[in-house]
Amino acid sequence: VIMLIMLLPISVAGLGTSQAAFVWFFAHAGVPEAQSLTLSLLNFAPAGAAEPTELAAAVLRRGQLADRVGVDRITVVDHVVMGDRIGAYDGGRFPTGPDGIWLEPLTLLTAIAATTRRVRLATAILVAPLRRAPALAKAVATLDVVSGGRVDLGVGVGWQREEYDASGVPFAGRGDELDRVLGELRRLWRGEAVLPPT
């Protein structure tokens, strides 16, 4: 698998060109039909860089443009809350401060789904252990219906202890909690009963 990541300057009212969009191009050697182009829409901004409504409008416009020009998939990221310890992020310089704007990914993707026809809609990633499985199953199923089956759900455990503390979920057990949530999601989507956590 070959993955090419490019940084593209973007112009959003109030954001300037320091923000960037990530374009991922995946190609499986010898399988031309497996090539796809993924655009990561930035559903976050540093505090004061833009009003939340401006950020949302810009993300929606980019989603519509991606749909028109043939991008295969768009992604958005997730943070439920942001703690002060952004230095704990091991992926380089964190893109916002603790007071940054983070638009909720499933709500945003539902808005994009309503205004697009073909582009796939993905989370990269959604911190699933921070959500109750029945509510998450319902939100993702609704997004899937609204989008006509264009959802790719990417989940993970996240890196920030403060998000877990604020959500009342033990940080140390986040991997086990992810497994539990994923199991419940599968059962709910198959129409099976799910017992409440003990």
C-alpha positions as a LaTeX table, in Angstrom:
\begin{tabular}{lrrr}
\hline
Residue & $x$ (\AA) & $y$ (\AA) & $z$ (\AA) \\
\hline
Val1 & 0.00 & 0.00 & 0.00 \\
Ile2 & 1.31 & 3.43 & $-0.93$ \\
Met3 & 0.09 & 6.47 & 1.00 \\
Leu4 & 0.92 & 9.98 & $-0.10$ \\
Ile5 & 0.10 & 12.80 & 2.29 \\
Met6 & 0.13 & 16.38 & 0.99 \\
Leu7 & $-0.51$ & 19.58 & 2.90 \\
Leu8 & $-2.67$ & 22.02 & 0.99 \\
Pro9 & $-3.02$ & 25.63 & 2.10 \\
Ile10 & $-6.65$ & 26.61 & 2.56 \\
Ser11 & $-8.30$ & 29.95 & 2.86 \\
Val12 & $-11.09$ & 30.18 & 5.43 \\
Ala13 & $-12.47$ & 33.51 & 6.52 \\
Gly14 & $-10.72$ & 34.26 & 9.79 \\
Leu15 & $-8.39$ & 31.25 & 9.64 \\
Gly16 & $-5.71$ & 32.43 & 7.23 \\
Thr17 & $-3.42$ & 30.03 & 5.38 \\
Ser18 & $-1.70$ & 28.58 & 8.44 \\
Gln19 & $-4.46$ & 25.96 & 8.52 \\
Ala20 & $-4.08$ & 23.09 & 6.07 \\
Ala21 & $-6.13$ & 20.30 & 4.58 \\
Phe22 & $-4.64$ & 16.84 & 4.39 \\
Val23 & $-5.06$ & 14.83 & 1.22 \\
Trp24 & $-4.38$ & 11.11 & 1.40 \\
Phe25 & $-3.96$ & 9.10 & $-1.77$ \\
Phe26 & $-4.03$ & 5.35 & $-1.33$ \\
Ala27 & $-2.85$ & 3.04 & $-4.07$ \\
His28 & $-2.50$ & $-0.70$ & $-3.77$ \\
Ala29 & 0.38 & $-1.85$ & $-5.98$ \\
Gly30 & $-0.94$ & $-3.60$ & $-9.07$ \\
Val31 & $-4.61$ & $-2.85$ & $-8.28$ \\
Pro32 & $-5.54$ & 0.39 & $-10.11$ \\
Glu33 & $-9.21$ & 0.20 & $-9.12$ \\
Ala34 & $-8.17$ & 0.28 & $-5.44$ \\
Gln35 & $-6.85$ & 3.84 & $-5.72$ \\
Ser36 & $-8.76$ & 6.39 & $-3.72$ \\
Leu37 & $-8.41$ & 10.01 & $-2.72$ \\
Thr38 & $-9.26$ & 11.02 & 0.85 \\
Leu39 & $-9.52$ & 14.62 & 2.03 \\
Ser40 & $-9.38$ & 15.33 & 5.76 \\
Leu41 & $-11.56$ & 18.34 & 6.49 \\
Leu42 & $-10.36$ & 20.35 & 9.45 \\
Asn43 & $-13.32$ & 20.52 & 11.83 \\
Phe44 & $-11.26$ & 22.38 & 14.41 \\
Ala45 & $-9.56$ & 25.75 & 14.78 \\
Pro46 & $-7.53$ & 27.60 & 17.41 \\
Ala47 & $-9.61$ & 29.80 & 19.70 \\
Gly48 & $-10.21$ & 33.22 & 18.17 \\
Ala49 & $-9.27$ & 32.11 & 14.64 \\
Ala50 & $-12.89$ & 31.84 & 13.56 \\
Glu51 & $-16.40$ & 31.77 & 14.93 \\
Pro52 & $-17.83$ & 28.24 & 15.17 \\
Thr53 & $-20.46$ & 29.13 & 12.56 \\
Glu54 & $-17.74$ & 30.31 & 10.14 \\
Leu55 & $-15.78$ & 27.11 & 10.68 \\
Ala56 & $-18.88$ & 24.96 & 10.13 \\
Ala57 & $-19.80$ & 26.84 & 6.95 \\
Ala58 & $-16.25$ & 26.44 & 5.60 \\
Val59 & $-16.22$ & 22.69 & 6.33 \\
Leu60 & $-19.61$ & 22.27 & 4.63 \\
Arg61 & $-18.40$ & 24.16 & 1.53 \\
Arg62 & $-15.28$ & 21.99 & 1.35 \\
Gly63 & $-17.36$ & 18.84 & 1.69 \\
Gln64 & $-19.60$ & 19.95 & $-1.18$ \\
Leu65 & $-16.58$ & 20.85 & $-3.30$ \\
Ala66 & $-14.95$ & 17.48 & $-2.57$ \\
Asp67 & $-18.14$ & 15.76 & $-3.69$ \\
Arg68 & $-18.25$ & 17.75 & $-6.96$ \\
Val69 & $-14.59$ & 17.27 & $-7.93$ \\
Gly70 & $-14.44$ & 13.51 & $-7.35$ \\
Val71 & $-12.77$ & 13.09 & $-3.96$ \\
Asp72 & $-13.62$ & 9.56 & $-2.81$ \\
Arg73 & $-13.77$ & 10.11 & 0.94 \\
Ile74 & $-13.74$ & 12.97 & 3.41 \\
Thr75 & $-12.77$ & 12.57 & 7.04 \\
Val76 & $-13.16$ & 14.57 & 10.23 \\
Val77 & $-11.56$ & 14.06 & 13.63 \\
Asp78 & $-12.91$ & 13.95 & 17.16 \\
His79 & $-12.29$ & 15.45 & 20.57 \\
Val80 & $-15.07$ & 15.59 & 23.13 \\
Val81 & $-13.27$ & 18.06 & 25.42 \\
Met82 & $-9.75$ & 19.42 & 25.47 \\
Gly83 & $-7.57$ & 19.41 & 28.55 \\
Asp84 & $-4.63$ & 21.66 & 29.35 \\
Arg85 & $-1.98$ & 18.97 & 28.73 \\
Ile86 & $-1.78$ & 19.20 & 24.93 \\
Gly87 & 1.96 & 18.52 & 25.22 \\
Ala88 & 1.03 & 14.87 & 25.87 \\
Tyr89 & 0.04 & 14.59 & 22.19 \\
Asp90 & 2.74 & 12.50 & 20.47 \\
Gly91 & 1.81 & 13.37 & 16.87 \\
Gly92 & 3.85 & 16.58 & 16.69 \\
Arg93 & 2.62 & 20.08 & 17.49 \\
Phe94 & $-1.04$ & 19.95 & 18.51 \\
Pro95 & $-3.16$ & 22.09 & 16.13 \\
Thr96 & $-5.12$ & 24.01 & 18.78 \\
Gly97 & $-4.78$ & 25.15 & 22.34 \\
Pro98 & $-6.97$ & 23.81 & 25.12 \\
Asp99 & $-9.61$ & 26.40 & 24.19 \\
Gly100 & $-9.80$ & 25.50 & 20.50 \\
Ile101 & $-13.02$ & 24.96 & 18.57 \\
Trp102 & $-13.85$ & 21.28 & 17.86 \\
Leu103 & $-17.03$ & 20.60 & 15.90 \\
Glu104 & $-18.70$ & 17.27 & 16.74 \\
Pro105 & $-17.88$ & 14.86 & 13.88 \\
Leu106 & $-21.11$ & 12.84 & 13.49 \\
Thr107 & $-23.30$ & 15.94 & 13.54 \\
Leu108 & $-21.03$ & 17.64 & 11.01 \\
Leu109 & $-20.93$ & 14.59 & 8.72 \\
Thr110 & $-24.74$ & 14.44 & 8.82 \\
Ala111 & $-24.90$ & 18.05 & 7.62 \\
Ile112 & $-22.41$ & 17.24 & 4.86 \\
Ala113 & $-24.38$ & 14.10 & 3.92 \\
Ala114 & $-27.50$ & 16.22 & 3.39 \\
Thr115 & $-25.68$ & 18.44 & 0.88 \\
Thr116 & $-23.62$ & 15.86 & $-1.06$ \\
Arg117 & $-24.41$ & 12.85 & $-3.25$ \\
Arg118 & $-21.45$ & 10.50 & $-3.65$ \\
Val119 & $-18.41$ & 11.23 & $-1.43$ \\
Arg120 & $-17.91$ & 8.75 & 1.42 \\
Leu121 & $-18.06$ & 10.21 & 4.95 \\
Ala122 & $-15.58$ & 9.01 & 7.57 \\
Thr123 & $-14.39$ & 9.59 & 11.09 \\
Ala124 & $-10.64$ & 9.39 & 11.49 \\
Ile125 & $-10.97$ & 8.72 & 14.36 \\
Leu126 & $-13.97$ & 8.85 & 16.70 \\
Val127 & $-13.06$ & 8.29 & 20.36 \\
Ala128 & $-15.73$ & 5.61 & 20.80 \\
Pro129 & $-15.09$ & 4.67 & 24.47 \\
Leu130 & $-16.29$ & 8.16 & 25.47 \\
Arg131 & $-19.80$ & 7.47 & 24.14 \\
Arg132 & $-22.62$ & 5.17 & 25.24 \\
Ala133 & $-23.07$ & 2.45 & 22.64 \\
Pro134 & $-26.86$ & 2.82 & 22.14 \\
Ala135 & $-26.61$ & 6.57 & 21.44 \\
Leu136 & $-23.57$ & 6.07 & 19.19 \\
Ala137 & $-25.27$ & 3.22 & 17.30 \\
Lys138 & $-28.33$ & 5.40 & 16.71 \\
Ala139 & $-26.28$ & 8.42 & 15.56 \\
Val140 & $-24.16$ & 6.37 & 13.13 \\
Ala141 & $-27.21$ & 4.47 & 11.80 \\
Thr142 & $-29.02$ & 7.78 & 11.23 \\
Leu143 & $-25.98$ & 9.18 & 9.41 \\
Asp144 & $-25.87$ & 6.03 & 7.30 \\
Val145 & $-29.55$ & 6.45 & 6.35 \\
Val146 & $-29.23$ & 10.18 & 5.61 \\
Ser147 & $-26.11$ & 9.57 & 3.49 \\
Gly148 & $-27.49$ & 6.60 & 1.58 \\
Gly149 & $-24.92$ & 4.18 & 3.03 \\
Arg150 & $-21.79$ & 6.31 & 2.63 \\
Val151 & $-20.42$ & 6.03 & 6.20 \\
Asp152 & $-16.96$ & 4.72 & 7.14 \\
Leu153 & $-16.67$ & 4.65 & 10.93 \\
Gly154 & $-13.09$ & 4.89 & 12.14 \\
Val155 & $-12.75$ & 4.48 & 15.91 \\
Gly156 & $-9.94$ & 4.54 & 18.42 \\
Val157 & $-9.13$ & 5.14 & 22.07 \\
Gly158 & $-7.64$ & 8.63 & 21.88 \\
Trp159 & $-4.67$ & 9.90 & 23.85 \\
Gln160 & $-5.98$ & 12.48 & 26.29 \\
Arg161 & $-6.73$ & 11.51 & 29.88 \\
Glu162 & $-8.78$ & 14.69 & 30.47 \\
Glu163 & $-11.41$ & 13.58 & 27.95 \\
Tyr164 & $-11.89$ & 10.36 & 29.88 \\
Asp165 & $-11.97$ & 12.14 & 33.24 \\
Ala166 & $-14.65$ & 14.56 & 31.96 \\
Ser167 & $-16.69$ & 11.64 & 30.57 \\
Gly168 & $-16.40$ & 9.49 & 33.70 \\
Val169 & $-14.66$ & 6.65 & 31.83 \\
Pro170 & $-11.46$ & 5.12 & 33.27 \\
Phe171 & $-8.49$ & 6.09 & 31.09 \\
Ala172 & $-6.51$ & 2.97 & 32.03 \\
Gly173 & $-9.24$ & 0.66 & 30.71 \\
Arg174 & $-9.91$ & 2.50 & 27.46 \\
Gly175 & $-8.84$ & $-0.40$ & 25.22 \\
Asp176 & $-11.21$ & $-2.81$ & 26.96 \\
Glu177 & $-13.95$ & $-0.18$ & 26.86 \\
Leu178 & $-13.45$ & 0.24 & 23.10 \\
Asp179 & $-13.82$ & $-3.52$ & 22.65 \\
Arg180 & $-17.00$ & $-3.49$ & 24.75 \\
Val181 & $-18.51$ & $-0.54$ & 22.83 \\
Leu182 & $-17.68$ & $-2.13$ & 19.45 \\
Gly183 & $-19.29$ & $-5.40$ & 20.53 \\
Glu184 & $-22.44$ & $-3.56$ & 21.61 \\
Leu185 & $-22.54$ & $-1.57$ & 18.36 \\
Arg186 & $-22.41$ & $-4.77$ & 16.32 \\
Arg187 & $-25.17$ & $-6.36$ & 18.41 \\
Leu188 & $-27.38$ & $-3.27$ & 18.22 \\
Trp189 & $-26.97$ & $-2.97$ & 14.45 \\
Arg190 & $-27.94$ & $-6.65$ & 14.11 \\
Gly191 & $-31.05$ & $-5.97$ & 16.19 \\
Glu192 & $-29.91$ & $-8.00$ & 19.19 \\
Ala193 & $-30.55$ & $-7.05$ & 22.81 \\
Val194 & $-27.75$ & $-5.33$ & 24.72 \\
Leu195 & $-27.57$ & $-5.56$ & 28.50 \\
Pro196 & $-26.75$ & $-2.40$ & 30.49 \\
Pro197 & $-23.19$ & $-2.22$ & 31.85 \\
Thr198 & $-22.75$ & $-3.62$ & 35.33 \\
\hline
\end{tabular}
